[in-house]
Amino acid sequence: MRRVFKRILKKAKLRDCKLHIFRHTFASLLLSQGEDPVYVKEQPGHSSIQITVDIYGHLIPGANKAAVNKLDDAPTRQESNLTACNY
């Protein structure tokens, strides 16, 4: 299979690389375009959604923004009686 893949790369005038990189590229592109992580998990055959999120979570659009936005709803220090050192 490797020889066939190398021939295809050469014919397409692409540099030599491992077939595995296309798996990562495919999953990365799906997530960065907003595809459901559950669907993306199934494509490379990950055994759990956690694996997919651990590897590609940084590519999920708005994921970090959503987490930060949740802080807007968190109680203030006065409301919760928290100080910077008692967490």
C-alpha atoms as an extended CHARMM CRD file, in Angstrom:
* protein
*
        87  EXT
         1         1  MET       CA              0.0000000000        0.0000000000        0.0000000000  PROA      1               0.0000000000
         2         2  ARG       CA              2.8570000000        2.3810000000        0.8030000000  PROA      2               0.0000000000
         3         3  ARG       CA              4.3030000000        2.0050000000       -2.7070000000  PROA      3               0.0000000000
         4         4  VAL       CA              0.9540000000        2.8210000000       -4.2940000000  PROA      4               0.0000000000
         5         5  PHE       CA              0.5370000000        5.8350000000       -2.0200000000  PROA      5               0.0000000000
         6         6  LYS       CA              4.0340000000        7.0780000000       -2.8820000000  PROA      6               0.0000000000
         7         7  ARG       CA              3.2490000000        6.7720000000       -6.5950000000  PROA      7               0.0000000000
         8         8  ILE       CA              0.0280000000        8.7680000000       -6.1400000000  PROA      8               0.0000000000
         9         9  LEU       CA              1.8990000000       11.4980000000       -4.2650000000  PROA      9               0.0000000000
        10        10  LYS       CA              4.5450000000       11.6670000000       -6.9550000000  PROA      10              0.0000000000
        11        11  LYS       CA              1.9590000000       11.8210000000       -9.7370000000  PROA      11              0.0000000000
        12        12  ALA       CA              0.1080000000       14.6130000000       -7.9060000000  PROA      12              0.0000000000
        13        13  LYS       CA              3.4420000000       16.4050000000       -7.3980000000  PROA      13              0.0000000000
        14        14  LEU       CA              3.0370000000       16.3280000000       -3.6130000000  PROA      14              0.0000000000
        15        15  ARG       CA              5.8760000000       15.8700000000       -1.1730000000  PROA      15              0.0000000000
        16        16  ASP       CA              6.3310000000       12.5100000000        0.4570000000  PROA      16              0.0000000000
        17        17  CYS       CA              4.3070000000       12.1950000000        3.6520000000  PROA      17              0.0000000000
        18        18  LYS       CA              2.5740000000        9.5840000000        5.7060000000  PROA      18              0.0000000000
        19        19  LEU       CA             -0.9780000000        8.5730000000        4.8680000000  PROA      19              0.0000000000
        20        20  HSD       CA             -1.9220000000        9.2550000000        8.4900000000  PROA      20              0.0000000000
        21        21  ILE       CA             -1.5630000000       13.0140000000        7.9790000000  PROA      21              0.0000000000
        22        22  PHE       CA             -4.6490000000       13.0060000000        5.7500000000  PROA      22              0.0000000000
        23        23  ARG       CA             -6.6800000000       11.5260000000        8.5920000000  PROA      23              0.0000000000
        24        24  HSD       CA             -5.6900000000       14.4340000000       10.8290000000  PROA      24              0.0000000000
        25        25  THR       CA             -6.2550000000       16.9810000000        8.0930000000  PROA      25              0.0000000000
        26        26  PHE       CA             -9.7230000000       15.6070000000        7.3850000000  PROA      26              0.0000000000
        27        27  ALA       CA            -10.7820000000       15.7320000000       11.0420000000  PROA      27              0.0000000000
        28        28  SER       CA             -9.2430000000       19.1780000000       11.5000000000  PROA      28              0.0000000000
        29        29  LEU       CA            -11.0490000000       20.6260000000        8.4980000000  PROA      29              0.0000000000
        30        30  LEU       CA            -14.3890000000       19.1480000000        9.5630000000  PROA      30              0.0000000000
        31        31  LEU       CA            -14.1720000000       20.6130000000       13.0510000000  PROA      31              0.0000000000
        32        32  SER       CA            -12.8860000000       23.9910000000       11.9470000000  PROA      32              0.0000000000
        33        33  GLN       CA            -15.8800000000       24.2350000000        9.6120000000  PROA      33              0.0000000000
        34        34  GLY       CA            -18.2650000000       23.6300000000       12.5110000000  PROA      34              0.0000000000
        35        35  GLU       CA            -19.0750000000       19.9620000000       11.9840000000  PROA      35              0.0000000000
        36        36  ASP       CA            -20.4590000000       18.1080000000       15.0020000000  PROA      36              0.0000000000
        37        37  PRO       CA            -17.6110000000       16.5630000000       17.0680000000  PROA      37              0.0000000000
        38        38  VAL       CA            -19.6250000000       13.3540000000       17.4490000000  PROA      38              0.0000000000
        39        39  TYR       CA            -19.6860000000       12.9480000000       13.6660000000  PROA      39              0.0000000000
        40        40  VAL       CA            -15.9770000000       13.7790000000       13.4280000000  PROA      40              0.0000000000
        41        41  LYS       CA            -15.2110000000       11.1900000000       16.1360000000  PROA      41              0.0000000000
        42        42  GLU       CA            -16.7130000000        8.4910000000       13.9450000000  PROA      42              0.0000000000
        43        43  GLN       CA            -14.7050000000        9.3620000000       10.8270000000  PROA      43              0.0000000000
        44        44  PRO       CA            -11.2240000000        8.3820000000       12.0710000000  PROA      44              0.0000000000
        45        45  GLY       CA            -12.7450000000        5.7020000000       14.3040000000  PROA      45              0.0000000000
        46        46  HSD       CA            -11.8390000000        7.1610000000       17.6830000000  PROA      46              0.0000000000
        47        47  SER       CA            -13.0890000000        4.9870000000       20.5210000000  PROA      47              0.0000000000
        48        48  SER       CA            -14.4470000000        7.9520000000       22.4760000000  PROA      48              0.0000000000
        49        49  ILE       CA            -15.4160000000       11.5730000000       21.9780000000  PROA      49              0.0000000000
        50        50  GLN       CA            -12.8270000000       12.4630000000       24.6240000000  PROA      50              0.0000000000
        51        51  ILE       CA            -10.0110000000       11.3710000000       22.3170000000  PROA      51              0.0000000000
        52        52  THR       CA            -11.3620000000       13.5640000000       19.5260000000  PROA      52              0.0000000000
        53        53  VAL       CA            -11.7770000000       16.5780000000       21.7970000000  PROA      53              0.0000000000
        54        54  ASP       CA             -8.3380000000       16.0880000000       23.3580000000  PROA      54              0.0000000000
        55        55  ILE       CA             -6.6730000000       16.0630000000       19.9430000000  PROA      55              0.0000000000
        56        56  TYR       CA             -8.8200000000       18.5360000000       18.0180000000  PROA      56              0.0000000000
        57        57  GLY       CA            -10.7270000000       20.5180000000       20.6450000000  PROA      57              0.0000000000
        58        58  HSD       CA             -8.7950000000       23.7000000000       19.9390000000  PROA      58              0.0000000000
        59        59  LEU       CA            -10.2890000000       23.7040000000       16.4380000000  PROA      59              0.0000000000
        60        60  ILE       CA            -13.9310000000       23.7370000000       17.5250000000  PROA      60              0.0000000000
        61        61  PRO       CA            -15.1970000000       27.2130000000       16.6270000000  PROA      61              0.0000000000
        62        62  GLY       CA            -16.4270000000       29.1950000000       19.5970000000  PROA      62              0.0000000000
        63        63  ALA       CA            -15.4620000000       26.5550000000       22.1540000000  PROA      63              0.0000000000
        64        64  ASN       CA            -13.1690000000       28.8810000000       24.0740000000  PROA      64              0.0000000000
        65        65  LYS       CA            -15.4710000000       31.8410000000       23.6290000000  PROA      65              0.0000000000
        66        66  ALA       CA            -18.3690000000       29.8300000000       25.0720000000  PROA      66              0.0000000000
        67        67  ALA       CA            -16.3040000000       28.8750000000       28.1060000000  PROA      67              0.0000000000
        68        68  VAL       CA            -15.2950000000       32.4670000000       28.7270000000  PROA      68              0.0000000000
        69        69  ASN       CA            -18.8690000000       33.6570000000       28.2680000000  PROA      69              0.0000000000
        70        70  LYS       CA            -19.9490000000       31.3110000000       31.0720000000  PROA      70              0.0000000000
        71        71  LEU       CA            -17.8230000000       33.3930000000       33.4080000000  PROA      71              0.0000000000
        72        72  ASP       CA            -20.2730000000       36.2530000000       32.8650000000  PROA      72              0.0000000000
        73        73  ASP       CA            -22.8690000000       34.1960000000       34.7200000000  PROA      73              0.0000000000
        74        74  ALA       CA            -20.5280000000       33.1940000000       37.5530000000  PROA      74              0.0000000000
        75        75  PRO       CA            -21.0990000000       34.8670000000       40.9190000000  PROA      75              0.0000000000
        76        76  THR       CA            -18.8470000000       37.7960000000       41.7090000000  PROA      76              0.0000000000
        77        77  ARG       CA            -16.2870000000       37.5430000000       44.4990000000  PROA      77              0.0000000000
        78        78  GLN       CA            -18.5780000000       39.4620000000       46.8530000000  PROA      78              0.0000000000
        79        79  GLU       CA            -21.5780000000       37.2910000000       46.0200000000  PROA      79              0.0000000000
        80        80  SER       CA            -19.7180000000       34.0410000000       46.5590000000  PROA      80              0.0000000000
        81        81  ASN       CA            -17.4380000000       35.1490000000       49.3820000000  PROA      81              0.0000000000
        82        82  LEU       CA            -14.3750000000       33.9170000000       47.4530000000  PROA      82              0.0000000000
        83        83  THR       CA            -10.9220000000       35.3990000000       47.6920000000  PROA      83              0.0000000000
        84        84  ALA       CA             -8.0520000000       34.8640000000       45.3060000000  PROA      84              0.0000000000
        85        85  CYS       CA             -6.4600000000       32.3660000000       47.6790000000  PROA      85              0.0000000000
        86        86  ASN       CA             -9.2990000000       30.1300000000       48.8130000000  PROA      86              0.0000000000
        87        87  TYR       CA            -10.0180000000       28.0160000000       45.7860000000  PROA      87              0.0000000000
